[in-house]
Amino acid sequence: MARDDDLIQRAKAGDQEAWRELYRAHAGRLVVWLHTLTGGDAAVSPEDLASEAWLTAADKIGSFEGSSSEFAGYLFGIARLLALNDRRRAGRRRTSAADPADLTAMSPTTEPIREIEDMSWIRSRLAGPSSLPDCLRKVSSGMPETDAPDQ
Protein backbone atom coordinates (compact mmCIF):
# COMPACT_ATOMS: atom_id res chain seq x y z
CA MET A 1 0.00 0.00 0.00
CA ALA A 2 1.27 3.48 -0.84
CA ARG A 3 2.43 5.70 1.98
CA ASP A 4 0.75 9.02 2.63
CA ASP A 5 2.53 11.92 0.95
CA ASP A 6 3.07 15.25 2.69
CA LEU A 7 -0.23 16.76 1.48
CA ILE A 8 -2.30 13.84 2.79
CA GLN A 9 -0.43 13.82 6.11
CA ARG A 10 -1.15 17.52 6.51
CA ALA A 11 -4.83 17.00 5.62
CA LYS A 12 -5.07 14.21 8.20
CA ALA A 13 -3.62 16.61 10.76
CA GLY A 14 -6.37 19.11 9.94
CA ASP A 15 -4.26 21.59 7.95
CA GLN A 16 -6.75 23.88 6.17
CA GLU A 17 -4.27 24.80 3.46
CA ALA A 18 -3.79 21.11 2.61
CA TRP A 19 -7.57 20.73 2.26
CA ARG A 20 -7.65 23.83 0.03
CA GLU A 21 -5.01 22.27 -2.23
CA LEU A 22 -6.95 19.01 -2.45
CA TYR A 23 -10.15 20.91 -3.16
CA ARG A 24 -8.55 23.02 -5.91
CA ALA A 25 -7.13 19.87 -7.49
CA HIS A 26 -10.33 17.82 -7.53
CA ALA A 27 -13.50 19.86 -6.91
CA GLY A 28 -14.14 21.04 -10.47
CA ARG A 29 -13.62 17.61 -12.02
CA LEU A 30 -15.84 16.00 -9.39
CA VAL A 31 -18.81 18.26 -10.09
CA VAL A 32 -18.40 17.88 -13.88
CA TRP A 33 -18.26 14.10 -13.50
CA LEU A 34 -21.34 14.06 -11.26
CA HIS A 35 -23.22 16.09 -13.92
CA THR A 36 -22.64 13.20 -16.36
CA LEU A 37 -24.42 10.73 -14.10
CA THR A 38 -28.14 10.60 -14.80
CA GLY A 39 -31.21 9.20 -13.13
CA GLY A 40 -30.94 10.68 -9.67
CA ASP A 41 -33.41 12.66 -7.63
CA ALA A 42 -34.25 15.93 -9.40
CA ALA A 43 -34.16 17.68 -6.02
CA VAL A 44 -30.50 16.71 -5.46
CA SER A 45 -27.95 18.59 -7.57
CA PRO A 46 -24.47 17.34 -8.49
CA GLU A 47 -23.13 20.13 -6.29
CA ASP A 48 -25.07 18.65 -3.35
CA LEU A 49 -23.56 15.23 -3.99
CA ALA A 50 -20.07 16.75 -4.32
CA SER A 51 -20.50 18.55 -1.00
CA GLU A 52 -21.56 15.32 0.66
CA ALA A 53 -18.58 13.52 -0.87
CA TRP A 54 -16.17 16.16 0.49
CA LEU A 55 -17.72 15.97 3.95
CA THR A 56 -17.48 12.18 3.96
CA ALA A 57 -13.88 12.29 2.72
CA ALA A 58 -12.97 14.77 5.46
CA ASP A 59 -14.68 12.62 8.06
CA LYS A 60 -12.98 9.40 6.89
CA ILE A 61 -9.56 10.79 5.91
CA GLY A 62 -8.00 8.90 8.82
CA SER A 63 -8.70 5.58 7.10
CA PHE A 64 -7.28 6.71 3.74
CA GLU A 65 -3.74 5.68 2.87
CA GLY A 66 -2.17 6.93 -0.32
CA SER A 67 -0.88 9.90 -2.21
CA SER A 68 -2.66 13.12 -3.06
CA SER A 69 -3.18 11.85 -6.62
CA GLU A 70 -4.75 8.64 -5.28
CA PHE A 71 -7.05 10.80 -3.17
CA ALA A 72 -8.98 11.57 -6.38
CA GLY A 73 -9.97 7.90 -6.71
CA TYR A 74 -10.98 7.83 -3.06
CA LEU A 75 -13.08 10.98 -3.41
CA PHE A 76 -14.70 9.89 -6.69
CA GLY A 77 -15.47 6.48 -5.17
CA ILE A 78 -17.32 8.15 -2.31
CA ALA A 79 -19.20 10.36 -4.79
CA ARG A 80 -20.11 7.32 -6.92
CA LEU A 81 -21.64 5.56 -3.92
CA LEU A 82 -23.56 8.70 -2.95
CA ALA A 83 -24.88 9.03 -6.52
CA LEU A 84 -25.98 5.37 -6.52
CA ASN A 85 -27.77 5.87 -3.20
CA ASP A 86 -29.42 8.98 -4.64
CA ARG A 87 -30.56 7.03 -7.72
CA ARG A 88 -32.06 4.27 -5.55
CA ARG A 89 -33.80 6.83 -3.35
CA ALA A 90 -35.15 8.62 -6.44
CA GLY A 91 -36.54 5.34 -7.74
CA ARG A 92 -38.53 4.91 -4.55
CA ARG A 93 -39.74 8.51 -4.39
CA ARG A 94 -40.18 9.22 -8.09
CA THR A 95 -39.66 12.96 -7.71
CA SER A 96 -39.31 15.21 -10.71
CA ALA A 97 -38.30 18.79 -11.22
CA ALA A 98 -41.13 21.31 -11.14
CA ASP A 99 -41.32 24.68 -12.79
CA PRO A 100 -42.03 27.38 -10.16
CA ALA A 101 -44.85 28.68 -12.40
CA ASP A 102 -46.54 25.28 -12.14
CA LEU A 103 -46.39 25.45 -8.35
CA THR A 104 -48.31 28.71 -8.20
CA ALA A 105 -50.94 27.26 -10.50
CA MET A 106 -51.39 24.38 -8.05
CA SER A 107 -51.93 26.64 -5.04
CA PRO A 108 -55.42 26.62 -3.50
CA THR A 109 -57.83 29.20 -4.88
CA THR A 110 -59.43 29.79 -1.50
CA GLU A 111 -58.10 29.77 1.99
CA PRO A 112 -58.13 26.19 3.32
CA ILE A 113 -59.60 27.24 6.67
CA ARG A 114 -62.62 28.81 4.91
CA GLU A 115 -63.19 25.58 3.00
CA ILE A 116 -63.19 23.66 6.28
CA GLU A 117 -65.50 26.14 7.99
CA ASP A 118 -67.96 25.82 5.10
CA MET A 119 -68.37 22.10 5.72
CA SER A 120 -71.38 21.71 8.00
CA TRP A 121 -70.35 18.36 9.41
CA ILE A 122 -67.12 19.86 10.68
CA ARG A 123 -68.92 22.88 12.10
CA SER A 124 -71.20 20.61 14.09
CA ARG A 125 -68.20 18.74 15.53
CA LEU A 126 -66.40 21.98 16.34
CA ALA A 127 -69.46 23.22 18.25
CA GLY A 128 -68.27 21.26 21.26
CA PRO A 129 -69.35 18.28 23.35
CA SER A 130 -73.00 19.37 23.41
CA SER A 131 -73.32 18.26 19.78
CA LEU A 132 -72.18 14.73 20.65
CA PRO A 133 -74.50 11.88 21.66
CA ASP A 134 -74.74 11.40 25.45
CA CYS A 135 -72.52 8.30 25.55
CA LEU A 136 -69.75 10.03 23.60
CA ARG A 137 -70.06 13.27 25.54
CA LYS A 138 -69.47 11.39 28.83
CA VAL A 139 -66.46 9.55 27.39
CA SER A 140 -64.94 12.72 25.96
CA SER A 141 -65.37 14.57 29.26
CA GLY A 142 -63.28 11.97 31.06
CA MET A 143 -66.06 9.89 32.60
CA PRO A 144 -65.60 6.11 32.44
CA GLU A 145 -67.30 4.43 29.53
CA THR A 146 -69.30 2.24 31.94
CA ASP A 147 -71.25 5.33 33.05
CA ALA A 148 -72.75 5.65 29.60
CA PRO A 149 -76.43 4.70 29.45
CA ASP A 150 -77.33 1.34 27.98
CA GLN A 151 -78.69 1.47 24.45
N, C-alpha and C positions, 0 to 999 in steps of 0.2 A: 504494500500500500504506500502511496506517495506521502511524503512528509509535508506538513503545513509550511507554506512559504511565509515570508515576513508579513505580507498583507493579511493573510488569513489569521496568523497569530495575533496581530494587532486587532483585527475584528473580533476575535474571540475574547480579547481583553477589554472590549468595549470602546475601542478607539473610534471616535466619530469620523475622523478624517479617513480612516481605513474603510468605513462603511460608505462614505461619500465616493471614494474611488471605485468600490465595487458597484455602487449604484450607477455611476457615470458609465462604467464599462458595460453594464448589462441591461439597464432599465429600458432603454429605447427598443432594443431588439426583442425584449420579453413582451412588451405591449404589442409590437407589430406581429409577433408570432401568435399571440393570443387572439388578435383580430382575424387571423386566418382560420382559426377553429370555429366551426359553426355548430348550431343545434342547441346552444345553451339557453338559459332563461333570459328572455328579453329584458328583464329588469336588472340583470347583472352585466355590467360592462367589462370589457377586457381590462380596463384600468382598475376596476374593483378586484378582479382576480389577481392582477399583478401586485396590488397592495397586499392582498392576503398572502401571496407567495413570499413577498419580502418580510412580512411579519413572522411567518412560519420559519423562514430561513434564519431570521435573527434569533428566534426563540430556540431553534435546534442547532445553531452553529457549533455548539460544544460537541455534538456527535459527528460533525463533518471533519474528514481528514483528506487533505489534498491541497492542490495549488489554487491560486486565484483564477487561473484559466479553467480548472476543473470545477470551480464553484458555479460556473455557468450551467453545466450539466445538472448539478445539484438543484439550483434554482429553477431551471426549466422543468426538471422532474417534479418538483413540488407543484409548479404551476399546471403541469399536465394533469396531475391527480385532482387538483382543485377544479379544473375545467371538466374533467370526467364526472366528478361529483355534482357539479352544476348541471351538466347535461342530464344526469339521472334524475335530479331534483326537478328539472324543467319538464321531463317526461311525465312525472307524477302530477305536477301542478298544471301543466299546459297553459302557461301564461303567454301572452303576446303583447307586443308593443301597442300602445294606444296613442292616437293623436289627441293632444289636449283639446282640440275643438270638439272631438267626439265626446269627451268627458262632460263638457258643459251641456251638450245636447241630451245627455243621459240624466242630468240633474232633475230632481222633482220639480214639477210645475207649481205645486202648492207647498205650503209648509207642512211637514209630516204631522206635527201636533194638531193642526186644524183637521187633517184627514181623520185622525184618531178621535178627536172630539165630536166629529160629525157622525160617528158610528154609534147608534143608539144602544146597542148591547154593551158597549164599553162604558157609556155614560151611566147606565144603570148599575154596573159593577163598581164604578167609581163613586157612586152616591153613598157608599158606606154599608156597614153591616145591616142596616135596617132593610135594605133591598134583598137580603139573603133569606132563604127559608129558615124557620126557627132552628132546625137541627144544625144547620151550617153556621148560623149566627152564634150559637152556644159554643160550638167547636172553635170558631175563629176568635172568640173572646177569651179563650183559655179554659173554658169549662171542660171537664172530662166528657168524652163522647157518650158515656153511659147515662148522663143526665138528659140526653136528648129524648124527646117523647117517642114512644113506639108508634110505628106507622101502621 
